[in-house]
Amino acid sequence: MRERRDPIEEAADDSMDLYDVATWDVRTPLDKASSLIWRILAGSARLAIVLFAFLLLLGIGGFAALTDPQVGLLTALSALPAIGLAAYVYSTDVASSEPLTLLVGTFLLGVLTANFAAVLNTVLQPYFQALGFLGTALFFFLVVGPVEETVKLLAVRLYAYTDDRFNAVLDGAVYGAMAGLGFAVIENALYITRQLPNQQLDLGLELIGIGGGITAIRALAGPGHVIYSAIAGYYLGLAKFNPGNRGPIVVKGIILAALVHATYNTTVGIGSAGIAAITGLSGLAPFLIYVLIYDGVFGLFLLRKIQKYRNAYHDAHAPASTESDFDSELTEFE
């Protein structure tokens, strides 16, 4: 959709100065002051969101991974698969290498914005509990999926999206993956903090025995967050370069990511139980198999989208043979 213009601007030629009539740019001191005030207001709004998220993180004990070495170690171990997946998505960026400042900033914002989801999920979950399994499924599809994928996309929108170095559609998938990694890390830290016993543990076999189970479970859950938010992020990147349809494109990305996310949450218990019944396996093995299958399917979906972009990029930048070159070769052959 092309940018709409006033009828005067449509009909006028380039010699007409339509400043403050049908067009506008920064010229006068008042224009400069207005632009400065707008930038301050926009920046203050982003700063307020970040500060509020930081206070929420303090309030729910999210800094335990930094202050408690045991939680920190288990959190780091649980994040390794998600880190590997995010690194792979980063390596697929064919257009340009993304700057470390934007990558780290998006990761940290993913950590912070996750707290909005933590609070909303906690507040809204009791309203669905009375409906049993149906209520749980509705909670995943109406609250958890949409809320968590939206706040992860918010982490990209607050910083990287507005930077000029976000200069390709595929950048959206890269920064979406980083936001998902930040979300997974803080979620793992909170789960591990709540699951570990209150008493102090020795960093040894006792820690491995008690914390190893929850760490393994969180390690398997982490890559999903990277996949979901990379999908939504890809569409955020597509939206940036299609401003006329920006809203619907962003909504499409969130819907896709939220559906994949909520379906995983709803089916992981049933799927793991089914695999256990069929194979006779017990413990974490059925859960591991189900997660590998599920993440494999939608990881492949994400990688196919990335590969389609990469192929189009290479095709667009491939040197084209001209008609004259072809004609000259044909003449030489004759």
Secondary structure, 3 states (H helix, E strand, C coil): CCCCCCHHHHHCCCCCCCECCCECCCCCHHHHHHHHHHHHHHHHHHHHHHHHHHHHHHHCCCCHHHHCHHHHHHHHHHHHHHHHHHHHHHHCCCCCCCCHHHHHHHHHHHHHHHHHHHHHHHHHCHHHHCCHHHHHHHHHHHHHHHHHHHHHHHHHHHCHHHCCCCCCHHHHHHHHHHHHHHHHHHHHHHHHHHHCCCCCCCCCHHHHHHHHHHHHHHHHHHHHHHHHHHHHHHHHHHHHCCHHHHHHHHHHHHHHHHHHHHHHHHHHHHHHHHHHHHHCCCCCHHHHHHHHHHHHHHHHHHHHHHHHHHHHHHHHHCCCCCHHHHHHHHHHHC
